[in-house]
Structure formats: structure tokens, C-alpha cells
Amino acid sequence: MPVLPGAEPYRHEGGEVGVLLCHGFTGSPQSLRPWAEYLAERGLTVSLPLLPGHGTRWEDMQITGWQDWYAEVERELRVLLDRCERVFVFGLSMGGALALRLAAKHGDAISGLVLVNPGNKVHGLAAHALPIARYLIPSTKGIASDIAKPGSKELGYDRVPLHAAHSLRRFFRLVDAELPQVTQPLVVLHSPQDHVVPPADSARVLSRVSSTDVREILLEQSYHVATLDHDADRIFEESHTFIGRLAPSVGKEGTATGG
């Protein structure tokens, strides 16, 4: 299947500091594209991959699972590590969980994490029915485009494939067990009004990681897809400031390239 217009992966060759951005479950790079372009304009090397099964039609996700999604971001991480002196990983929703697993597995190779409304658990009674329900019904109502800002839309599926949702549940459990292995500097930005991932997930992440350089920021004006919402500019600016503090050369690179 061809990739939906706007859902294409994005890459930019910049300076010696790289950023890997991980999009969410049933979403696409479109949800993070403005963030990626903001960082690219400031001289950073940026990679925003399209996860397998995403960006085409929801049926394509039925034959993919967390191993496929994680393998894709890990492959992109290795490319950035070969190319850059320092690499940061950013993620939205499930992308936050992918970023956390990369951090747990790759340690000091990753310089820092920025997570926006990171997912940690599939909630509700329906989650317990997934092992059986996925064989009875192929999909349920979609979760895309939870955005407060009028006129802003996320390019994501209008259905959630249940085989993939079952895999996501297993992945969240795996990542939760690995959170104590996360030691990198960390910024967690989350929305008190999130209709997809409750604030409890961010609280769980913050309580279990071993990072000592941690900052929590509330996104009071946004829903789940905050990177396309009222607080988007704040996310972009805070993340760039975070990188600049840990990799001071970033400001110089941005000036040298003229932005």
C-alpha cells in the first residue's frame, strides 16, 4: 500500500547532534513533523521514521507488533549514533515507550529523552479482553486526533487493530519492567486533559526511572497530540533548550547554519 500523503518519514542532515523522534500507535510522522522541522532549522540532524504498519491503512497493522516498531527505531538510532557525536530520543505516546526502551538498552549512548504524554499501560476492562477479543473482532474505534486546537488534525487511523493493540499491551508491560534501567536526563511533558493516555502513565514513568536529571512540565492547553496542539511551540522550545544545556555546541551550530 502507498504511504498516505503527509505520513512519510522525515530526515535532515545537520550537525553533530542528532535527534530521533518516535511517533505514536496508529499515528504517523505527521504528528511530529513540525517538531522535527523546528529542530532541523536549528542545525540538528533529525530522523523521524515511519513505523511498520503505520501510515497506510489500519489493516496493515494487523500483521505487525511491537518487535517490528521497536526494530525500526533502533535501526534509526544506530544510524544516528554512527553519524553524530551526541544523540537524543524524543517520543509521543507509544513513541515515548519506544524511547524509554531505547534508553534502557543503549545507556550512555543516548544523551537525553524528551517524552510527550508517554504511554505506559493499556487501560480499562477492554485491555483484559484483548487476548481473546482480537480473534473475534478485527478492530475498534480509533484514538487519533485528540487535539484541543480547532482546525488541527492528526493523520492517523480511524480504527485500532486489536492484534496490534494486544502487542502494544505486552510491550508496555515489558517497558515498565525496564524503567529502572533508564538513567538519562529526562523531560516529561504531559497534558492533564488527555483522552487517550491518562496522566497516571507519566506519573508511573517518573516514579520508576533512575534518572536524576528530571523535569516535569504540564501542558495545560492541550490534549493527547500536544505536538499539534496549543502547547506545541512550548514543547519545541523546551526540547531545544534541553539539548542546548546538555550539548552546548547546538546553539553554535544553529548560528553557523543560519537556522
FENCOR-V24981 format. One record per residue. N is the residue number from 1. SS is DSSP state (H for helix, E for strand, C for the rest). OMEGA is omega in radians with two decimals (999 if undefined). BURIAL is + if it has 24 or more other C-alpha atoms within 12 Angstrom, else -. Layout:
n | ss | omega | burial
N | SS | OMEGA | BURIAL
N | SS | OMEGA | BURIAL
This chain:
n | ss | omega | burial
1 | C | 3.09 | -
2 | C | 3.11 | -
3 | C | 3.12 | -
4 | C | 3.10 | -
5 | C | -3.10 | -
6 | C | -3.09 | -
7 | C | -3.07 | +
8 | C | 3.01 | +
9 | C | -3.10 | +
10 | E | 3.08 | +
11 | E | 3.09 | +
12 | E | 3.09 | +
13 | C | 3.13 | +
14 | C | -3.07 | +
15 | C | -3.02 | +
16 | C | 3.07 | +
17 | E | -3.08 | +
18 | E | 3.08 | +
19 | E | 3.01 | +
20 | E | 3.12 | +
21 | E | -3.07 | +
22 | E | -3.13 | +
23 | C | -3.00 | +
24 | C | -3.11 | +
25 | C | -3.07 | +
26 | C | 3.12 | +
27 | C | -3.12 | +
28 | C | 3.08 | +
29 | C | -3.13 | +
30 | H | -3.10 | +
31 | H | -3.12 | +
32 | H | -3.06 | +
33 | H | 3.11 | +
34 | H | 3.10 | +
35 | H | 3.13 | +
36 | H | -3.12 | +
37 | H | 3.07 | +
38 | H | -3.14 | +
39 | H | 3.13 | +
40 | H | 3.14 | +
41 | H | -3.14 | +
42 | C | 2.95 | +
43 | C | -3.12 | +
44 | C | 2.97 | +
45 | E | -2.98 | +
46 | E | 3.04 | +
47 | E | 3.11 | +
48 | E | -3.06 | +
49 | C | 2.99 | +
50 | C | -3.11 | +
51 | C | 3.14 | +
52 | C | 3.13 | +
53 | C | -3.10 | +
54 | C | 3.01 | +
55 | C | 3.11 | +
56 | C | 3.05 | +
57 | C | -2.99 | +
58 | H | 3.14 | +
59 | H | -3.13 | +
60 | H | 3.12 | +
61 | H | -3.06 | +
62 | H | -3.10 | +
63 | H | 3.08 | -
64 | C | 3.11 | +
65 | C | -3.03 | +
66 | H | 3.14 | +
67 | H | 3.13 | +
68 | H | -3.10 | +
69 | H | -3.14 | +
70 | H | -3.14 | +
71 | H | -3.12 | -
72 | H | -3.12 | +
73 | H | 3.10 | +
74 | H | 3.09 | +
75 | H | 3.13 | -
76 | H | 3.08 | +
77 | H | -3.12 | +
78 | H | 3.09 | +
79 | H | 3.14 | -
80 | H | 3.14 | +
81 | H | 3.08 | +
82 | H | -3.00 | -
83 | H | -2.94 | -
84 | C | 3.07 | +
85 | C | 3.12 | +
86 | E | 3.14 | +
87 | E | 3.05 | +
88 | E | 3.12 | +
89 | E | 3.13 | +
90 | E | 3.13 | +
91 | E | 3.06 | +
92 | E | 3.02 | +
93 | C | 3.05 | +
94 | H | 3.08 | +
95 | H | 3.05 | +
96 | H | 3.09 | +
97 | H | 3.08 | +
98 | H | 3.12 | +
99 | H | -3.14 | +
100 | H | 3.12 | +
101 | H | 3.07 | +
102 | H | -3.14 | +
103 | H | 3.14 | +
104 | H | -3.06 | +
105 | H | -3.00 | -
106 | H | 2.99 | +
107 | H | -3.02 | +
108 | H | 3.07 | -
109 | H | 3.10 | +
110 | C | -3.02 | +
111 | C | -3.13 | +
112 | E | -3.10 | +
113 | E | 2.95 | +
114 | E | -3.07 | +
115 | E | 3.10 | +
116 | E | -3.12 | +
117 | C | -3.08 | +
118 | C | 3.08 | +
119 | C | 3.13 | +
120 | C | -3.06 | +
121 | C | 2.96 | +
122 | C | -2.99 | +
123 | C | 3.01 | +
124 | C | -3.13 | -
125 | H | -3.12 | -
126 | H | -3.12 | -
127 | H | -3.12 | -
128 | H | 3.14 | -
129 | H | -3.03 | -
130 | H | -3.09 | +
131 | H | 3.14 | -
132 | H | -3.06 | -
133 | H | -3.09 | -
134 | H | 3.09 | -
135 | H | -3.07 | -
136 | H | 3.09 | -
137 | C | -3.03 | -
138 | C | -3.03 | +
139 | E | 3.05 | +
140 | E | -3.07 | -
141 | E | -3.09 | -
142 | C | -3.11 | -
143 | C | -3.04 | +
144 | C | 2.95 | +
145 | C | 3.00 | +
146 | C | -3.00 | +
147 | C | 3.13 | +
148 | C | -3.03 | +
149 | C | 3.13 | -
150 | C | 3.08 | -
151 | C | 3.13 | -
152 | C | -3.10 | -
153 | C | 3.06 | +
154 | C | 3.07 | +
155 | C | -3.12 | +
156 | C | -3.09 | +
157 | C | 3.07 | +
158 | C | 3.06 | +
159 | E | 3.05 | +
160 | E | 3.11 | +
161 | E | -2.96 | +
162 | H | 3.03 | +
163 | H | 3.12 | +
164 | H | 3.12 | +
165 | H | 3.09 | +
166 | H | 3.10 | +
167 | H | 3.11 | +
168 | H | 3.12 | +
169 | H | 3.11 | +
170 | H | -3.13 | +
171 | H | 3.12 | +
172 | H | 3.12 | +
173 | H | 3.13 | -
174 | H | -3.11 | -
175 | H | 3.14 | +
176 | H | 3.13 | +
177 | H | -3.11 | -
178 | H | -3.06 | +
179 | H | 3.11 | +
180 | H | 3.11 | +
181 | H | -3.14 | -
182 | C | -3.07 | +
183 | C | -3.02 | +
184 | C | 2.95 | +
185 | E | -2.93 | +
186 | E | 2.96 | +
187 | E | 3.08 | +
188 | E | 3.07 | +
189 | E | -3.11 | +
190 | E | -3.05 | +
191 | C | 3.06 | +
192 | C | 3.07 | +
193 | C | -3.12 | -
194 | C | -3.07 | +
195 | C | 3.13 | +
196 | C | -3.13 | +
197 | C | -3.11 | +
198 | C | 3.11 | +
199 | H | 3.12 | +
200 | H | -3.14 | -
201 | H | 3.08 | +
202 | H | 3.12 | +
203 | H | 3.13 | +
204 | H | 3.12 | +
205 | H | -3.10 | +
206 | H | -3.09 | +
207 | H | -3.01 | -
208 | H | 3.12 | -
209 | C | 3.11 | +
210 | C | 3.12 | -
211 | C | 3.08 | +
212 | C | 3.08 | -
213 | C | -3.01 | -
214 | E | 3.05 | +
215 | E | 3.09 | +
216 | E | -3.12 | +
217 | E | 3.10 | +
218 | E | 3.12 | +
219 | C | -2.96 | +
220 | C | -3.02 | -
221 | C | -2.99 | +
222 | C | 3.01 | +
223 | C | -2.99 | +
224 | C | -3.07 | +
225 | C | -3.01 | +
226 | H | 3.13 | +
227 | H | 3.06 | +
228 | H | -2.98 | +
229 | C | -3.05 | +
230 | C | -3.09 | +
231 | C | -3.07 | +
232 | H | -3.10 | +
233 | H | 3.13 | -
234 | H | 3.10 | +
235 | H | -3.09 | +
236 | H | -3.09 | +
237 | H | -3.13 | -
238 | H | -3.12 | +
239 | H | 3.13 | +
240 | H | 3.06 | +
241 | H | 3.11 | -
242 | H | 3.11 | +
243 | H | -3.11 | +
244 | H | 3.11 | +
245 | H | -3.08 | -
246 | H | 3.12 | +
247 | C | -3.02 | +
248 | C | -3.13 | -
249 | H | -3.07 | +
250 | H | -3.14 | +
251 | H | 3.14 | +
252 | H | 3.13 | -
253 | H | -3.12 | +
254 | H | 3.13 | +
255 | H | -3.09 | -
256 | H | -3.10 | -
257 | C | -3.11 | -
258 | C | -3.13 | -
259 | C | 999 | -
